[in-house]
């Protein structure tokens, strides 16, 4: 291939379309990778929010510390793994991820505020898990399936 | 009277490698050097040279970092790059009669 050869407008458009298609194919891997990351992070965040309802810091401080530490280790581990495997991301996926992340985080903060309301039963605990995990997990499913 | 479409073509994108690079980067939020190299089908040195030229013109933002001990480079279009390239592509379409 002659990399410096001038192209006419039609050739430029054809080359442009080809480059975009090649990159879209290449970035499918990036979409699936971020999708899996979102699902795992959502499940971790949801699990943490639910477990905090069970192991309340004022009732079981040791359990609270262990759960929080395990969560931090798990998030660091999946983030490092993601960073190693990450190569490219389809256009718009960063915003999609951030939207899911901030909604999940907002719901997580609501779950933390609910801790002060006392023990709310296993149904609320289960709902908390689902509500916190859902935004990131759904975002991840959309990314994986696209 | 508006200028003819050929006068709206951007000389910075007339090179085939730069055109392909801009087209490839337009499809992603960000891509690493290896992905770009495979997508555009050029050598490391050619890719590096053209990416640097696009960065100097303000069309591309290059980020360097490490994954473990290995250096890695990522590139993304700037907002200026998005706009300039969209205008170039529109001019190409106007010239070829595509809408």
gemmi code that builds the backbone of each chain (N, CA, C; Angstrom):
import gemmi

chains = {
    "A": [
        ("UNK", (0.855, -1.207, 0.000), (0.000, 0.000, 0.000), (0.884, 1.248, 0.000)),
        ("UNK", (0.552, 2.180, -0.901), (1.270, 3.447, -0.898), (0.555, 4.403, 0.055)),
        ("UNK", (1.198, 4.700, 1.196), (0.532, 5.478, 2.237), (0.438, 6.961, 1.903)),
        ("UNK", (1.208, 7.421, 0.946), (1.226, 8.855, 0.679), (0.460, 9.223, -0.590)),
        ("UNK", (-0.081, 8.245, -1.309), (-0.767, 8.500, -2.579), (-2.016, 9.362, -2.349)),
        ("UNK", (-2.154, 10.390, -3.168), (-3.340, 11.253, -3.065), (-4.565, 10.492, -3.563)),
        ("UNK", (-5.702, 10.712, -2.957), (-6.923, 10.028, -3.378), (-7.955, 11.064, -3.806)),
        ("UNK", (-8.805, 10.647, -4.755), (-9.888, 11.547, -5.138), (-11.007, 11.432, -4.087)),
        ("UNK", (-11.992, 12.339, -4.123), (-13.028, 12.332, -3.084), (-13.749, 10.995, -2.916)),
        ("UNK", (-14.042, 10.310, -4.019), (-14.738, 9.017, -3.903), (-13.857, 7.999, -3.204)),
        ("UNK", (-12.579, 7.995, -3.566), (-11.636, 7.062, -2.931), (-11.491, 7.389, -1.439)),
        ("UNK", (-11.503, 8.679, -1.128), (-11.388, 9.083, 0.283), (-12.585, 8.577, 1.082)),
        ("UNK", (-13.781, 8.712, 0.508), (-14.978, 8.253, 1.222), (-14.956, 6.744, 1.405)),
        ("UNK", (-14.482, 6.024, 0.352), (-14.408, 4.559, 0.440), (-13.393, 4.143, 1.507)),
        ("UNK", (-12.234, 4.830, 1.528), (-11.197, 4.515, 2.517), (-11.685, 4.818, 3.926)),
        ("UNK", (-12.432, 5.907, 4.042), (-12.978, 6.314, 5.339), (-13.964, 5.270, 5.871)),
        ("UNK", (-14.851, 4.810, 4.973), (-15.843, 3.812, 5.391), (-15.146, 2.518, 5.815)),
        ("UNK", (-14.128, 2.137, 5.057), (-13.385, 0.920, 5.371), (-12.706, 1.032, 6.741)),
        ("UNK", (-12.088, 2.187, 7.006), (-11.407, 2.392, 8.298), (-12.401, 2.349, 9.446)),
        ("UNK", (-13.563, 2.958, 9.241), (-14.577, 2.962, 10.306), (-15.090, 1.555, 10.578)),
        ("UNK", (-15.313, 0.789, 9.492), (-15.808, -0.585, 9.671), (-14.763, -1.452, 10.381)),
        ("UNK", (-13.490, -1.276, 9.995), (-12.423, -2.038, 10.663), (-12.376, -1.716, 12.148)),
        ("UNK", (-12.508, -0.426, 12.476), (-12.435, -0.027, 13.877), (-13.666, -0.499, 14.648)),
        ("UNK", (-14.841, -0.456, 13.997), (-16.050, -0.941, 14.671), (-15.917, -2.428, 14.997)),
        ("UNK", (-15.347, -3.183, 14.064), (-15.128, -4.623, 14.318), (-14.150, -4.809, 15.483)),
        ("UNK", (-13.077, -4.010, 15.446), (-12.051, -4.136, 16.497), (-12.592, -3.738, 17.860)),
        ("UNK", (-13.513, -2.765, 17.895), (-13.967, -2.266, 19.193), (-15.111, -3.095, 19.787)),
        ("UNK", (-15.572, -4.125, 19.067), (-16.592, -5.024, 19.634), (-16.041, -5.676, 20.903)),
        ("UNK", (-14.772, -6.055, 20.856), (-14.108, -6.650, 22.022), (-14.145, -5.675, 23.208)),
        ("UNK", (-13.856, -4.404, 22.925), (-13.860, -3.384, 23.973), (-15.241, -3.205, 24.585)),
        ("UNK", (-16.279, -3.290, 23.733), (-17.653, -3.144, 24.220), (-18.008, -4.298, 25.148)),
        ("UNK", (-17.656, -5.507, 24.738), (-17.976, -6.686, 25.553), (-17.179, -6.662, 26.874)),
        ("UNK", (-15.932, -6.242, 26.771), (-15.087, -6.186, 27.973), (-15.661, -5.202, 28.995)),
        ("UNK", (-16.023, -4.005, 28.533), (-16.589, -3.022, 29.460), (-17.940, -3.505, 29.982)),
        ("UNK", (-18.704, -4.206, 29.130), (-19.996, -4.755, 29.545), (-19.832, -5.733, 30.694)),
        ("UNK", (-18.871, -6.642, 30.566), (-18.622, -7.630, 31.632), (-18.157, -6.906, 32.900)),
        ("UNK", (-17.306, -5.911, 32.723), (-16.815, -5.132, 33.877), (-17.993, -4.474, 34.612)),
        ("UNK", (-18.915, -3.882, 33.836), (-20.087, -3.217, 34.430), (-20.929, -4.223, 35.218)),
        ("UNK", (-21.145, -5.401, 34.638), (-21.983, -6.411, 35.307), (-21.331, -6.847, 36.619)),
        ("UNK", (-20.042, -7.134, 36.584), (-19.345, -7.589, 37.796), (-19.337, -6.474, 38.852)),
        ("UNK", (-19.056, -5.244, 38.412), (-19.026, -4.120, 39.356), (-20.411, -3.883, 39.962)),
        ("UNK", (-21.443, -3.987, 39.131), (-22.826, -3.821, 39.611), (-23.170, -4.870, 40.650)),
        ("UNK", (-22.801, -6.136, 40.369), (-23.092, -7.222, 41.314), (-22.331, -7.007, 42.629)),
        ("UNK", (-21.093, -6.553, 42.526), (-20.295, -6.300, 43.742), (-20.904, -5.176, 44.576)),
        ("UNK", (-21.276, -4.096, 43.891), (-21.839, -2.939, 44.589), (-23.180, -3.304, 45.240)),
        ("UNK", (-23.997, -4.035, 44.489), (-25.299, -4.476, 45.020), (-25.118, -5.394, 46.217)),
        ("UNK", (-24.150, -6.318, 46.106), (-23.887, -7.252, 47.204), (-23.404, -6.501, 48.446)),
        ("UNK", (-22.523, -5.522, 48.233), (-22.033, -4.739, 49.367), (-23.190, -4.011, 50.062)),
        ("UNK", (-24.048, -3.374, 49.240), (-25.180, -2.627, 49.815), (-26.099, -3.557, 50.603)),
        ("UNK", (-26.336, -4.764, 50.064), (-27.224, -5.711, 50.745), (-26.572, -6.244, 52.029)),
        ("UNK", (-25.283, -6.577, 51.939), (-24.606, -7.134, 53.121), (-24.486, -6.112, 54.241)),
        ("UNK", (-24.408, -4.840, 53.871), (-24.330, -3.814, 54.916), (-25.638, -3.737, 55.708)),
        ("UNK", (-26.741, -4.173, 55.077), (-28.019, -4.223, 55.808), (-27.994, -5.357, 56.836)),
        ("UNK", (-27.234, -6.410, 56.506), (-27.149, -7.567, 57.408), (-26.075, -7.349, 58.469)),
        ("UNK", (-24.880, -6.937, 58.008), (-23.763, -6.701, 58.951), (-23.641, -5.199, 59.207)),
        ("UNK", (-24.535, -4.697, 60.013), (-24.540, -3.251, 60.301), (-23.325, -2.872, 61.136)),
        ("UNK", (-22.689, -1.749, 60.782), (-21.468, -1.379, 61.504), (-21.666, -1.262, 63.008)),
        ("UNK", (-22.834, -0.753, 63.441), (-23.022, -0.567, 64.893), (-23.295, -1.895, 65.613)),
        ("UNK", (-23.712, -2.925, 64.840), (-24.010, -4.220, 65.461), (-22.864, -5.218, 65.282)),
        ("UNK", (-22.201, -5.164, 64.138), (-21.138, -6.126, 63.833), (-20.020, -5.398, 63.097)),
        ("UNK", (-19.229, -4.684, 63.848), (-18.199, -3.845, 63.219), (-17.137, -4.684, 62.502)),
        ("UNK", (-16.793, -5.825, 63.105), (-15.797, -6.708, 62.480), (-16.269, -7.184, 61.103)),
        ("UNK", (-17.523, -7.633, 61.052), (-18.096, -8.095, 59.780), (-18.133, -6.975, 58.758)),
        ("UNK", (-18.482, -5.794, 59.212), (-18.538, -4.624, 58.333), (-17.169, -4.335, 57.705)),
        ("UNK", (-16.135, -4.392, 58.554), (-14.771, -4.117, 58.073), (-14.342, -5.179, 57.050)),
        ("UNK", (-14.609, -6.449, 57.365), (-14.217, -7.551, 56.475), (-14.921, -7.418, 55.118)),
        ("UNK", (-16.213, -7.152, 55.154), (-16.991, -7.032, 53.902), (-16.488, -5.856, 53.069)),
        ("UNK", (-16.268, -4.719, 53.728), (-15.789, -3.541, 53.002), (-14.408, -3.797, 52.400)),
        ("UNK", (-13.534, -4.451, 53.184), (-12.179, -4.742, 52.682), (-12.246, -5.691, 51.475)),
        ("UNK", (-13.093, -6.720, 51.576), (-13.238, -7.666, 50.458), (-13.756, -6.946, 49.208)),
        ("UNK", (-14.687, -6.031, 49.424), (-15.237, -5.266, 48.297), (-14.141, -4.437, 47.627)),
        ("UNK", (-13.345, -3.757, 48.437), (-12.266, -2.920, 47.883), (-11.275, -3.790, 47.097)),
        ("UNK", (-10.897, -4.933, 47.666), (-9.947, -5.828, 46.987), (-10.537, -6.306, 45.651)),
        ("UNK", (-11.821, -6.680, 45.675), (-12.469, -7.183, 44.453), (-12.532, -6.092, 43.382)),
        ("UNK", (-12.875, -4.866, 43.783), (-12.970, -3.767, 42.806), (-11.592, -3.445, 42.219)),
        ("UNK", (-10.585, -3.420, 43.090), (-9.221, -3.153, 42.601), (-8.793, -4.252, 41.629)),
        ("UNK", (-9.094, -5.512, 41.975), (-8.697, -6.643, 41.125), (-9.365, -6.570, 39.749)),
        ("UNK", (-10.675, -6.331, 39.715), (-11.341, -6.306, 38.395), (-10.934, -5.057, 37.607)),
        ("UNK", (-10.646, -3.961, 38.322), (-10.218, -2.748, 37.612), (-8.840, -2.941, 36.982)),
        ("UNK", (-7.947, -3.607, 37.721), (-6.609, -3.884, 37.173), (-6.710, -4.830, 35.974)),
        ("UNK", (-7.555, -5.852, 36.113), (-7.732, -6.809, 35.005), (-8.303, -6.092, 33.787)),
        ("UNK", (-9.286, -5.232, 34.034), (-9.883, -4.478, 32.922), (-8.834, -3.582, 32.254)),
        ("UNK", (-8.038, -2.901, 33.068), (-7.000, -2.010, 32.540), (-5.991, -2.749, 31.673)),
        ("UNK", (-5.682, -3.987, 32.059), (-4.730, -4.789, 31.283), (-5.307, -5.201, 29.936)),
        ("UNK", (-6.606, -5.498, 29.922), (-7.224, -6.030, 28.696), (-7.805, -4.946, 27.788)),
        ("UNK", (-8.001, -3.752, 28.356), (-8.660, -2.672, 27.613), (-7.813, -2.186, 26.441)),
        ("UNK", (-8.437, -2.084, 25.265), (-7.710, -1.592, 24.087), (-8.455, -0.470, 23.369)),
        ("UNK", (-9.754, -0.611, 23.245), (-10.520, 0.464, 22.596), (-11.966, 0.389, 23.064)),
        ("UNK", (-12.683, 1.481, 22.839), (-14.061, 1.571, 23.303), (-14.916, 2.249, 22.235)),
        ("UNK", (-16.041, 1.616, 21.838), (-16.895, 2.260, 20.830), (-17.358, 3.642, 21.291)),
        ("UNK", (-17.655, 4.472, 20.336), (-18.051, 5.848, 20.640), (-19.310, 5.877, 21.515)),
        ("UNK", (-19.279, 6.680, 22.542), (-20.440, 6.863, 23.411), (-20.472, 5.918, 24.608)),
        ("UNK", (-19.597, 4.907, 24.612), (-19.648, 3.912, 25.678), (-19.130, 4.454, 27.010)),
        ("UNK", (-18.213, 5.417, 26.977), (-17.732, 6.006, 28.232), (-18.893, 6.683, 28.969)),
        ("UNK", (-19.709, 7.427, 28.227), (-20.846, 8.129, 28.836), (-21.873, 7.122, 29.351)),
        ("UNK", (-22.075, 6.065, 28.550), (-23.029, 5.017, 28.939), (-22.601, 4.397, 30.274)),
        ("UNK", (-21.326, 4.096, 30.389), (-20.790, 3.509, 31.619), (-20.961, 4.474, 32.790)),
        ("UNK", (-20.582, 5.743, 32.574), (-20.646, 6.721, 33.665), (-22.080, 6.906, 34.154)),
        ("UNK", (-23.037, 6.870, 33.213), (-24.445, 7.022, 33.601), (-24.865, 5.865, 34.526)),
        ("UNK", (-24.552, 4.639, 34.098), (-24.893, 3.475, 34.916), (-24.191, 3.518, 36.259)),
        ("UNK", (-22.921, 3.919, 36.245), (-22.126, 3.954, 37.478), (-22.704, 4.961, 38.473)),
        ("UNK", (-23.019, 6.171, 37.999), (-23.502, 7.197, 38.922), (-24.898, 6.874, 39.461)),
        ("UNK", (-25.740, 6.237, 38.629), (-27.067, 5.856, 39.141), (-26.913, 4.781, 40.221)),
        ("UNK", (-26.052, 3.791, 39.945), (-25.818, 2.742, 40.954), (-25.229, 3.331, 42.231)),
        ("UNK", (-24.291, 4.256, 42.089), (-23.671, 4.867, 43.264), (-24.690, 5.684, 44.061)),
        ("UNK", (-25.570, 6.398, 43.345), (-26.599, 7.192, 44.022), (-27.520, 6.266, 44.823)),
        ("UNK", (-27.903, 5.139, 44.212), (-28.778, 4.188, 44.911), (-28.035, 3.518, 46.077)),
        ("UNK", (-26.730, 3.327, 45.902), (-25.927, 2.769, 46.994), (-25.929, 3.729, 48.191)),
        ("UNK", (-25.792, 5.023, 47.915), (-25.800, 6.019, 48.996), (-27.158, 6.038, 49.704)),
        ("UNK", (-28.232, 5.861, 48.913), (-29.568, 5.770, 49.527), (-29.615, 4.561, 50.457)),
        ("UNK", (-29.037, 3.428, 49.975), (-29.020, 2.205, 50.800), (-28.237, 2.438, 52.086)),
        ("UNK", (-27.136, 3.171, 51.998), (-26.336, 3.462, 53.195), (-27.133, 4.336, 54.164)),
        ("UNK", (-27.890, 5.296, 53.614), (-28.698, 6.165, 54.480), (-29.803, 5.361, 55.172)),
        ("UNK", (-30.271, 4.294, 54.514), (-31.317, 3.454, 55.104), (-30.820, 2.689, 56.328)),
        ("UNK", (-29.497, 2.580, 56.458), (-28.930, 1.853, 57.604), (-29.379, 2.473, 58.926)),
        ("UNK", (-29.560, 3.793, 58.903), (-29.930, 4.480, 60.150), (-31.387, 4.195, 60.546)),
        ("UNK", (-32.155, 3.634, 59.616), (-33.568, 3.354, 59.899), (-33.758, 2.048, 60.682)),
        ("UNK", (-32.653, 1.354, 60.955), (-32.757, 0.089, 61.688), (-32.941, -1.093, 60.750)),
        ("UNK", (-33.152, -2.260, 61.304), (-33.281, -3.475, 60.495), (-34.603, -3.447, 59.719)),
        ("UNK", (-34.534, -3.672, 58.398), (-35.729, -3.534, 57.560), (-36.211, -4.864, 56.977)),
        ("UNK", (-35.559, -5.944, 57.352), (-36.043, -7.257, 56.885), (-35.384, -7.685, 55.579)),
        ("UNK", (-35.540, -9.002, 55.285), (-34.819, -9.559, 54.139), (-35.373, -9.082, 52.794)),
        ("UNK", (-36.672, -8.714, 52.769), (-37.248, -8.252, 51.496), (-36.585, -6.932, 51.079)),
        ("UNK", (-36.438, -6.028, 52.037), (-35.778, -4.745, 51.753), (-34.310, -4.985, 51.364)),
        ("UNK", (-33.684, -5.952, 52.054), (-32.287, -6.277, 51.741), (-32.169, -6.766, 50.285)),
        ("UNK", (-33.099, -7.648, 49.908), (-33.079, -8.177, 48.535), (-33.352, -7.068, 47.508)),
        ("UNK", (-34.333, -6.210, 47.849), (-34.652, -5.091, 46.950), (-33.466, -4.135, 46.818)),
        ("UNK", (-32.763, -3.927, 47.930), (-31.584, -3.061, 47.919), (-30.539, -3.630, 46.960)),
        ("UNK", (-30.310, -4.942, 47.060), (-29.327, -5.606, 46.191), (-29.697, -5.396, 44.713)),
        ("UNK", (-30.969, -5.624, 44.411), (-31.428, -5.509, 43.022), (-31.328, -4.059, 42.537)),
        ("UNK", (-31.823, -3.129, 43.376), (-31.870, -1.719, 42.963), (-30.470, -1.159, 42.708)),
        ("UNK", (-29.518, -1.496, 43.581), (-28.157, -0.952, 43.431), (-27.444, -1.598, 42.248)),
        ("UNK", (-27.633, -2.903, 42.091), (-26.919, -3.610, 41.014), (-27.517, -3.333, 39.632)),
        ("UNK", (-28.830, -3.101, 39.581), (-29.532, -3.042, 38.285), (-28.967, -2.030, 37.281)),
        ("UNK", (-28.744, -0.769, 37.649), (-28.281, 0.184, 36.618), (-26.978, -0.238, 35.928)),
        ("UNK", (-26.004, -0.658, 36.719), (-24.727, -1.077, 36.119), (-24.881, -2.398, 35.363)),
        ("UNK", (-25.654, -3.325, 35.941), (-25.822, -4.624, 35.277), (-26.568, -4.472, 33.952)),
        ("UNK", (-27.611, -3.649, 33.948), (-28.365, -3.446, 32.699), (-27.487, -2.758, 31.650)),
        ("UNK", (-26.703, -1.783, 32.108), (-25.772, -1.120, 31.190), (-24.815, -2.150, 30.589)),
        ("UNK", (-24.314, -3.025, 31.441), (-23.393, -4.056, 30.981), (-24.030, -5.007, 29.991)),
        ("UNK", (-25.269, -5.389, 30.262), (-25.970, -6.309, 29.353), (-26.159, -5.649, 27.986)),
        ("UNK", (-26.529, -4.378, 28.004), (-26.689, -3.638, 26.735), (-25.378, -3.642, 25.944)),
        ("UNK", (-24.278, -3.398, 26.655), (-22.957, -3.352, 25.991), (-22.557, -4.718, 25.432)),
        ("UNK", (-22.777, -5.757, 26.212), (-22.386, -7.104, 25.779), (-23.205, -7.548, 24.570)),
        ("UNK", (-24.492, -7.205, 24.559), (-25.375, -7.670, 23.482), (-25.266, -6.858, 22.211)),
        ("UNK", (-24.752, -5.636, 22.303), (-24.747, -4.734, 21.145), (-23.809, -5.252, 20.054)),
    ],
    "B": [
        ("UNK", (-22.475, 34.185, -1.792), (-22.375, 32.879, -2.441), (-21.420, 31.995, -1.639)),
        ("UNK", (-21.845, 30.765, -1.363), (-21.006, 29.891, -0.548), (-19.866, 29.313, -1.373)),
        ("UNK", (-18.756, 28.985, -0.683), (-17.574, 28.462, -1.367), (-17.869, 27.076, -1.934)),
        ("UNK", (-17.156, 26.749, -3.017), (-17.315, 25.419, -3.595), (-16.841, 24.381, -2.587)),
        ("UNK", (-17.456, 23.214, -2.627), (-17.138, 22.176, -1.627), (-15.648, 21.844, -1.591)),
        ("UNK", (-14.972, 21.883, -2.753), (-13.546, 21.511, -2.743), (-12.713, 22.490, -1.916)),
        ("UNK", (-13.204, 23.728, -1.787), (-12.482, 24.710, -0.964), (-12.683, 24.445, 0.527)),
        ("UNK", (-13.677, 23.618, 0.848), (-13.904, 23.268, 2.255), (-13.152, 21.994, 2.657)),
        ("UNK", (-12.472, 21.370, 1.674), (-11.676, 20.188, 2.011), (-10.492, 20.607, 2.869)),
        ("UNK", (-10.176, 19.791, 3.838), (-9.094, 20.091, 4.768), (-7.830, 19.344, 4.325)),
        ("UNK", (-6.795, 20.096, 3.988), (-5.542, 19.489, 3.506), (-4.906, 18.550, 4.533)),
        ("UNK", (-5.194, 18.804, 5.808), (-4.621, 17.941, 6.853), (-5.103, 16.497, 6.735)),
        ("UNK", (-6.231, 16.298, 6.066), (-6.794, 14.951, 5.955), (-6.636, 14.359, 4.556)),
        ("UNK", (-5.891, 15.038, 3.689), (-5.763, 14.532, 2.310), (-4.854, 13.301, 2.241)),
        ("UNK", (-3.984, 13.162, 3.225), (-3.128, 11.978, 3.265), (-3.973, 10.745, 3.635)),
        ("UNK", (-3.813, 9.632, 2.892), (-4.654, 8.446, 3.131), (-4.553, 7.897, 4.554)),
        ("UNK", (-3.353, 7.931, 5.126), (-3.192, 7.385, 6.483), (-3.925, 8.271, 7.491)),
        ("UNK", (-3.771, 9.574, 7.340), (-4.435, 10.497, 8.282), (-5.959, 10.403, 8.145)),
        ("UNK", (-6.410, 10.255, 6.895), (-7.851, 10.119, 6.668), (-8.366, 8.850, 7.367)),
        ("UNK", (-7.647, 7.742, 7.184), (-8.064, 6.480, 7.806), (-8.000, 6.566, 9.321)),
        ("UNK", (-6.958, 7.225, 9.824), (-6.823, 7.383, 11.277), (-7.992, 8.183, 11.852)),
        ("UNK", (-8.315, 9.275, 11.188), (-9.426, 10.107, 11.659), (-10.733, 9.324, 11.579)),
        ("UNK", (-10.912, 8.587, 10.485), (-12.132, 7.778, 10.323), (-12.235, 6.717, 11.393)),
        ("UNK", (-11.104, 6.060, 11.679), (-11.099, 5.007, 12.696), (-11.376, 5.595, 14.077)),
        ("UNK", (-10.741, 6.725, 14.375), (-10.913, 7.328, 15.706), (-12.316, 7.906, 15.898)),
        ("UNK", (-12.959, 8.247, 14.765), (-14.313, 8.789, 14.869), (-15.303, 7.724, 15.366)),
        ("UNK", (-14.949, 6.454, 15.159), (-15.856, 5.364, 15.540), (-15.708, 4.952, 17.004)),
        ("UNK", (-14.728, 5.539, 17.690), (-14.484, 5.108, 19.078), (-14.325, 6.307, 20.016)),
        ("UNK", (-14.467, 6.026, 21.306), (-14.149, 7.047, 22.318), (-12.640, 7.176, 22.438)),
        ("UNK", (-11.964, 6.021, 22.309), (-10.522, 5.979, 22.505), (-10.017, 4.646, 21.950)),
        ("UNK", (-8.800, 4.641, 21.440), (-8.221, 3.371, 20.965), (-6.733, 3.373, 21.245)),
        ("UNK", (-6.181, 2.180, 21.501), (-4.746, 2.125, 21.772), (-3.956, 2.008, 20.460)),
        ("UNK", (-2.659, 2.206, 20.581), (-1.769, 2.254, 19.422), (-1.858, 0.973, 18.588)),
        ("UNK", (-1.873, -0.169, 19.273), (-1.884, -1.450, 18.567), (-3.176, -1.631, 17.761)),
        ("UNK", (-4.297, -1.256, 18.365), (-5.581, -1.368, 17.662), (-5.579, -0.474, 16.425)),
        ("UNK", (-5.075, 0.751, 16.586), (-5.016, 1.671, 15.447), (-4.107, 1.117, 14.349)),
        ("UNK", (-2.996, 0.559, 14.753), (-2.031, 0.005, 13.796), (-2.674, -1.124, 12.984)),
        ("UNK", (-3.386, -1.999, 13.679), (-4.044, -3.118, 12.997), (-5.201, -2.637, 12.128)),
        ("UNK", (-5.908, -1.642, 12.601), (-7.074, -1.141, 11.869), (-6.668, -0.427, 10.581)),
        ("UNK", (-5.641, 0.391, 10.679), (-5.230, 1.194, 9.520), (-4.234, 0.418, 8.642)),
        ("UNK", (-3.537, -0.545, 9.229), (-2.624, -1.377, 8.447), (-1.340, -0.673, 8.060)),
        ("UNK", (-0.707, -0.035, 9.033), (0.570, 0.647, 8.777), (1.595, 0.231, 9.834)),
        ("UNK", (2.851, 0.605, 9.594), (3.915, 0.262, 10.545), (3.865, 1.199, 11.750)),
        ("UNK", (4.586, 0.813, 12.793), (4.657, 1.643, 14.005), (5.138, 3.057, 13.689)),
        ("UNK", (6.204, 3.138, 12.867), (6.802, 4.455, 12.608), (5.859, 5.357, 11.802)),
        ("UNK", (5.195, 4.756, 10.813), (4.251, 5.556, 10.000), (3.090, 6.032, 10.873)),
        ("UNK", (2.561, 5.131, 11.687), (1.443, 5.509, 12.557), (1.871, 6.602, 13.541)),
        ("UNK", (3.029, 6.421, 14.119), (3.533, 7.381, 15.096), (3.683, 8.770, 14.470)),
        ("UNK", (4.241, 8.794, 13.265), (4.473, 10.076, 12.580), (3.144, 10.796, 12.308)),
        ("UNK", (2.175, 10.048, 11.786), (0.909, 10.694, 11.430), (0.082, 11.063, 12.669)),
        ("UNK", (0.160, 10.232, 13.691), (-0.552, 10.589, 14.936), (0.027, 11.871, 15.537)),
        ("UNK", (1.356, 11.983, 15.488), (2.001, 13.190, 16.026), (1.590, 14.421, 15.237)),
        ("UNK", (1.485, 14.265, 13.911), (1.080, 15.406, 13.073), (-0.355, 15.820, 13.396)),
        ("UNK", (-1.213, 14.840, 13.584), (-2.614, 15.153, 13.916), (-2.718, 15.758, 15.326)),
        ("UNK", (-1.857, 15.299, 16.215), (-1.844, 15.868, 17.569), (-1.369, 17.328, 17.534)),
        ("UNK", (-0.319, 17.582, 16.735), (0.201, 18.955, 16.627), (-0.850, 19.905, 16.062)),
        ("UNK", (-1.679, 19.378, 15.158), (-2.729, 20.214, 14.558), (-3.921, 20.383, 15.496)),
        ("UNK", (-3.916, 19.653, 16.624), (-5.002, 19.795, 17.599), (-6.201, 18.910, 17.324)),
        ("UNK", (-6.044, 17.936, 16.425), (-7.189, 17.075, 16.075), (-7.264, 15.817, 16.943)),
        ("UNK", (-6.122, 15.427, 17.470), (-6.054, 14.173, 18.232), (-5.369, 14.436, 19.573)),
        ("UNK", (-5.884, 13.755, 20.608), (-5.234, 13.841, 21.922), (-4.574, 12.494, 22.201)),
        ("UNK", (-3.304, 12.530, 22.525), (-2.567, 11.291, 22.788), (-2.267, 11.193, 24.280)),
        ("UNK", (-2.521, 10.000, 24.821), (-2.291, 9.775, 26.254), (-1.328, 8.601, 26.389)),
        ("UNK", (-0.283, 8.802, 27.147), (0.685, 7.720, 27.351), (0.599, 7.227, 28.786)),
        ("UNK", (0.722, 5.922, 28.936), (0.658, 5.355, 30.282), (1.326, 4.004, 30.318)),
        ("UNK", (1.173, 3.331, 31.418), (1.770, 2.004, 31.588), (0.685, 1.012, 31.977)),
        ("UNK", (0.788, -0.192, 31.406), (-0.042, -1.300, 31.856), (0.942, -2.323, 32.394)),
        ("UNK", (1.011, -2.437, 33.719), (2.096, -3.203, 34.333), (3.375, -2.422, 34.087)),
        ("UNK", (4.364, -3.099, 33.485), (5.617, -2.403, 33.189), (5.684, -1.957, 31.733)),
        ("UNK", (4.664, -2.324, 30.965), (4.700, -2.018, 29.530), (4.078, -0.654, 29.224)),
        ("UNK", (4.769, 0.155, 28.436), (4.184, 1.442, 28.050), (3.046, 1.230, 27.054)),
        ("UNK", (2.019, 2.024, 27.163), (0.915, 1.925, 26.201), (0.437, 3.336, 25.846)),
        ("UNK", (0.029, 3.496, 24.587), (-0.405, 4.798, 24.083), (-1.844, 4.705, 23.607)),
        ("UNK", (-2.661, 5.665, 24.017), (-4.045, 5.732, 23.559), (-4.251, 7.040, 22.802)),
        ("UNK", (-5.159, 7.009, 21.852), (-5.462, 8.228, 21.084), (-6.969, 8.421, 21.005)),
        ("UNK", (-7.378, 9.676, 20.994), (-8.800, 10.001, 20.829), (-8.923, 11.309, 20.067)),
        ("UNK", (-10.056, 11.506, 19.417), (-10.283, 12.769, 18.700), (-10.615, 13.873, 19.704)),
        ("UNK", (-10.124, 15.062, 19.436), (-10.532, 16.225, 20.237), (-11.835, 16.762, 19.644)),
        ("UNK", (-12.472, 17.685, 20.337), (-13.704, 18.266, 19.778), (-13.390, 19.026, 18.494)),
        ("UNK", (-12.209, 19.661, 18.451), (-11.774, 20.342, 17.219), (-11.628, 19.327, 16.091)),
        ("UNK", (-11.030, 18.175, 16.411), (-10.857, 17.121, 15.421), (-12.174, 16.593, 14.904)),
        ("UNK", (-13.125, 16.378, 15.832), (-14.464, 15.904, 15.427), (-15.099, 16.877, 14.438)),
        ("UNK", (-15.034, 18.160, 14.798), (-15.699, 19.177, 13.977), (-15.015, 19.324, 12.614)),
        ("UNK", (-13.684, 19.426, 12.634), (-12.944, 19.605, 11.377), (-13.140, 18.408, 10.451)),
        ("UNK", (-13.142, 17.211, 11.025), (-13.281, 16.033, 10.189), (-14.710, 15.897, 9.647)),
        ("UNK", (-15.690, 16.256, 10.467), (-17.085, 16.217, 10.001), (-17.259, 17.170, 8.813)),
        ("UNK", (-16.626, 18.334, 8.886), (-16.724, 19.306, 7.780), (-16.026, 18.762, 6.519)),
        ("UNK", (-14.896, 18.094, 6.713), (-14.168, 17.511, 5.586), (-15.011, 16.423, 4.920)),
        ("UNK", (-15.607, 15.571, 5.738), (-16.431, 14.468, 5.196), (-17.650, 15.038, 4.471)),
        ("UNK", (-18.238, 16.090, 5.041), (-19.393, 16.708, 4.384), (-18.995, 17.282, 3.025)),
        ("UNK", (-17.825, 17.898, 2.979), (-17.338, 18.453, 1.704), (-17.122, 17.334, 0.681)),
        ("UNK", (-16.575, 16.211, 1.134), (-16.378, 15.061, 0.237), (-17.715, 14.579, -0.311)),
        ("UNK", (-18.703, 14.516, 0.581), (-20.041, 14.060, 0.157), (-20.672, 15.039, -0.827)),
        ("UNK", (-20.469, 16.321, -0.571), (-21.023, 17.332, -1.478), (-20.395, 17.204, -2.866)),
        ("UNK", (-19.097, 16.969, -2.887), (-18.385, 16.856, -4.170), (-18.840, 15.623, -4.945)),
        ("UNK", (-18.980, 14.509, -4.214), (-19.339, 13.258, -4.894), (-20.849, 13.130, -5.112)),
        ("UNK", (-21.603, 14.076, -4.567), (-23.050, 14.052, -4.787), (-23.794, 13.209, -3.776)),
        ("UNK", (-23.086, 12.716, -2.740), (-23.757, 11.953, -1.685), (-24.313, 12.930, -0.669)),
        ("UNK", (-25.460, 12.576, -0.107), (-26.039, 13.460, 0.914), (-25.841, 12.813, 2.274)),
    ],
}
model = gemmi.Model(1)
for chain_id, residues in chains.items():
    chain = gemmi.Chain(chain_id)
    for i, (resn, *xyz) in enumerate(residues, 1):
        res = gemmi.Residue()
        res.name, res.seqid = resn, gemmi.SeqId(i, " ")
        for name, pos in zip(("N", "CA", "C"), xyz):
            atom = gemmi.Atom()
            atom.name, atom.element = name, gemmi.Element(name[0])
            atom.pos, atom.b_iso = gemmi.Position(*pos), 0.0
            res.add_atom(atom)
        chain.add_residue(res)
    model.add_chain(chain)
structure = gemmi.Structure()
structure.add_model(model)
structure.setup_entities()
